[in-house]
């Protein structure tokens, strides 16, 4: 008993999330870091399978790894450790990039009886927190979503155009708009609508891989990414990755899952452009995505 308590104490003091599953992927242990990284307490997950709307790992295209490609299943099948990267579903609905390591658990005779997974946050959370704290002092943060606000977006665009005109440094803009957002407010209320905005902002902020890409709330249900040192193809790939991750995020309200999608317009700066022209073009392309059926990206 003392040894078991010691092991649990050690596991609870790790910075990595740790959980144990049996051969049916039913969770039997969930450490404190797992609670912090997922927003879910041990009481909420113990006894459930890891795919039961708990972590719901996906790749960056939104493909469910719980159904096809689960590292826990792989390690219990071949008895070898496995590593992978995935996007975890936080309790608040947003997607968090994680690095995963899995190893088999065996009984005294060597028979596999389950697996252990450890996972770590792969987003630049500490760096982002420092940036947000500094920007708050300058009143450049949107209070609801914690993204940069429109004032900060306009300052950034002016800076990027100065660099583009003087040094020919390429950059581009992605404009996102939430599809059918009015119906979310009408059905669930504005508080839930605010939660959806926060969910989308957290998903995108956690998954922007380049520190040269900045994210803003443009207004209402519109968001903007300004990407530096990218061409049109690279910028479109960023937009598609974010669109898929948003589509794979969800909130649970009134025992119902709320999933939303976004439509995006993608464009790069051209000679003769200014902040107004590039934003108008991004807006036009975003509405082209809406007219083409929503939940898609349109580039020029």
Secondary structure, 3 states (H helix, E strand, C coil): CHHHHHHHHHHHCCCCEEEEEECCCEEEEECHHHHHHHCCCHHHHCCCECCCCCCCCECCCCCECCCCCCHHHHHHHHCCCEEEEEEEECCCCCEEEEEEEEEEEECCCCCEEEEEEEEEECCCHHHHHHHHHHHHHCCCECCCCCCECHHHHHHHHHHHHHHHHHHCCCEEEEEEEECCHHHHHHHHCHHHHHHHHHHHHHHHHHHCCCCCCEEEEEECCEEEEEEECCCHHHHHHHHHHHHHHHHCCCEEECCEEECCCEEEEEEECCCCCCHHHHHHHHHHHHHHHHHCCCCCEEEC
